[in-house]
Amino acid sequence: MSATAKPLPVHPPRRIAVVDDSPAVRQSLRLLLGARGFSVDTFTGADELLVDVKPGDFDCFVIDLKLDGMDGFALLTALRERGIDTPAIMISGWELPTLEVSAHRAGFVALVRKPMMDTSLVRVLRDILPE
């Protein structure tokens, strides 16, 4: 008796938008997430992302708190005003005591602290994005 194996479903890579004004952070997250099977687009700030982003363009946003011009909170508000309800993760190197609570209240699904965010960011992405 031979069993016929069912093929495993193949999903396209999850598309992640990384918004950070640091070239080093953008590059390291592109490499880190790309090596784990994510498709990553990077943006230097809110203005660059907001040029033509539409609902469904990305599966998750990774947004730095401190950006040139519009900060991460204002960027998430602008995305929501455009009808984009894609999950968003805030990243920050700032140690503000109420930042995690503020991020959750603003609608971020998680706060991941810099600089040691490699495993924690990947874990959060895997938790929030369906297989």
C-alpha positions, 0 to 999 in steps of 0.5 A: 500500500502506498500513501500519496503525500499531499503537497504542502501549501506554498505561501508567497513570502510575507511582505514587510515594510520597515520604516526607519531613518537609520540606513544601518537599521534598514539594511540589517532588518532587510538582511535579517528578515530576508534570511528568514523568508520575508520579503522586505521593503525599506523606507527612510520615513513616513513621507516616503512610505505614504507616497503610494501605499495602499491597503494590502500592499504589506502584511506588516509594518515595522515602524521606528518611534523616532523618525525625521518629520512624522514620528511612528505614532503619527505614521500609524495614525496616517495609515489608519486614516487611509483605511490600512489596518495592517498589523504594525510593530513599533521598534525603538531604542528609547527607554521611556517608561510608558512606551509599551503601553502607549504603543499598544493604545495607539494600535501597535501589536507589539513594541520591540526594543533596539538594538537586540531585536533580531530574535524578538522581532522575528518571533513577533512576526511569526506570531502575528502573521498566519502561515 
